[in-house]
Amino acid sequence: MTTLFHKTMRITALAAASTIILAGTQGPQVQAASPDNETSAIVPIRIVSQTPVLVPAIVTTQKVTASDDTYKADLDLPVISGMLDTQAQAEWNTLIEAKASQELESLKVTAAENKKYATAQGFPFHASELSKTFEVTSNGVGTGGILSLHITTYTFSGGANGITRIDTYNIKNEATAARVTLKTLFGDKYQTTINAQIKAAMAKDAANYFAEDFKGVNEDSSFYIKGSYVYVVFQQNEIAPHSTGNPEFKIALPSNSTTGDLSSMRLVVNGKALTGVKLSLNNAGVVLAPIRAISEALGYELSWNKETRSLELIKGVHWTLVTKNKDSYIYNRMAPISLGTAPVINPEGNMYVPMSFFTEILKASVQYESGSVSISSES
C-alpha cells in the first residue's frame, strides 16, 4: 500500500519548486539551497516496520530510512490511530508526515550543495544527517484523555555542531478533538503563573541562561505532559547556550481539567489518607492545598506568627517560611522563590498554598491518580 509519506516524496521530487507550508513548533530549520540541476534522482524510501505502542489512542511507529553518498536519514514517525475524531486524527498525521518530508527534501538539497562546494574547494566532506525519534509522554490516563507526543529531530548539515529540535503535540481525544495549550491547562492567567516559575528556575542557575532572551510563554509554546507535570520546552540557543541543549522546566499540573473533581479527590500523604482535607482551585486554575495538614503529615513542625501572618516549617535542617498573600517562599534562609501564586487563608482560617509548593520548596513528589492525589517525601 502506498503511504502518505511516499506520495509526499513523489510530489516533492516531481515539483521541486513547490513549498509545503506547515504549522507547528518553531525552531531552527535546515536552510535549503537551490540545486543546479532541475530534478534530482528519487531515492527509494524503505518502510522497515510498524511497531505498536499500546495507548488508548494507539500510536504506531513508521520507520523511514533513506541515504546516498551525501546524506543519511533515519526517521521514526508517530502514526496516531483509534481517536474518536478521525478527521482530526488524519490532519495530525498529515502534519507530522509532511513536516518530515519537507525536512528530508531540504536536507538532500543542502547535502548535495555542500558536497559540490567541498569538492570544488578541496575541503573534506562530511555527509549530512537527519534523525527523528519520539515518545508518547501521556497516553490520556489520568490527564483527561490528553495525548501528548514529544518528537526529537537531530539535523547535521555541516559546521561544528548539529541542531536538536523538540516538537510537541498535545491533543484532547474527544468526539471533536482539540489542540491543548498551556492556557487550556492553567487558565487565563497561565502566563503569570508559568513565567514566574521559569524565571525563578533560571535565576537559580543564572550562569547557564540568557535571562534577557526569555520573553515569556504563549499559546504556541512547546510543552509536553508526563505524569503529573507539564514540561515547558525551549529550543537550542533560544534562552541558553548551544551546549545547554533544549532547556525544560518542570511545572506541576494545576487544573482539574486534567485531574477531575478536586473536591471529591482523596489526599494521600506518605501512604496515609488524610480525612476531612480537600483541595481547591483558584480563579487562575491553580490547584491549592492545605499547607498544615500536608506538611505535618510529611514530618514538619509548624509555628504560626500572628503579627507577621507567617508560617514557619521545620524538619531537621530544613527550614521554610511562608507568609500570607506573599508570593515569596523562603527555603533554608536562601533567596526567596516565586511560585506564581501567593498563600491564602480560607474562611475557616486554614492556609492554602499552590501544589507546586510541595514539589519545589519541600522537595516532595506529587502524583495524580484515579480519584486521588498522592504526596510523598523524596528523601
Secondary structure, DSSP 8 states (H G I E B T S, - for coil): ---HHHHHHHHHHH-TT------S-----------SSSS------EEEEEEEE--SS-EEEEEEEEE-SSEEEEEEEEEE---S-HHHHHHHHHHHHHHHHHHHHHHHHHHHHHHHHHHHHT-----EEEEEEEEEEEESTTTTTEEEEEEEEEEE-SSS--EEEEEEEEEE-SSS-EE--HHHHH-TTHHHHHHHHHHHHHHHTGGGS-GGG-----TT-EEEEETTEEEEE--TTTSS-GGG-S-EEEEE---HHHH--GGG-EEEETTEEETT---EE-TTS-EEEEHHHHHHHTT-EEEEETTTTEEEEEETTEEEEEETT---BEETTSS-B--SS--EE-TTS-EEEETHHHHHTS-EEEEEETTEEEEEE--
